């Protein structure tokens, strides 16, 4: 393996070891985790949609177990399971549900930390470990792909437009992305539904904020805000792109 690839993998392995030692606030919850799972591949674009509590369906059937709805306090749609329970997508879900499909280098690094899938599932702040493990997995997988690359017989597959409807689910960095399209005979899109992981994680974020909020009530205002922002960033949603986006107001009964 070329030296630069070895160096990148070594640094990613050290990152996993480092973030595993970080102190995290106490967090003990039992979320429903959802991701793709494949018998031999780490989740990306193939497999079945599974959950930590028994959901198992084809990627085309996302709508049979989940649905979007408008909530009165937000302009953004939120997604829930059919039973109304929120669920968590993203690195933590993928690592916890597909740990055995990680690249051997990434799986060994995670095992060396002593952090179990149970630890990842129950402590939202451990998501930084899952993200570091996925970084190492991606580097190791990419190195293998480059080393074993063979040019295909043709650079693309010929296609012909036709009317139809298709749906699938793929893993984005923040979690499962569901998309469904209807095209006409000319290949033009006539209807589309895209359900991003951010809107699907939103209900779980709100649920965990409610659980975590009592732990910060007696902290100084700036520290309480920082802790709550830290929790939200543990989900890695789009809304955390802003450095200071959370307006914390504590109302106390007199």
Order of alpha helices (4+ residues) and beta strands (2+ residues): alpha-beta-beta-beta-alpha-beta-beta-beta-alpha-alpha-alpha-alpha-beta-beta-beta-alpha-alpha
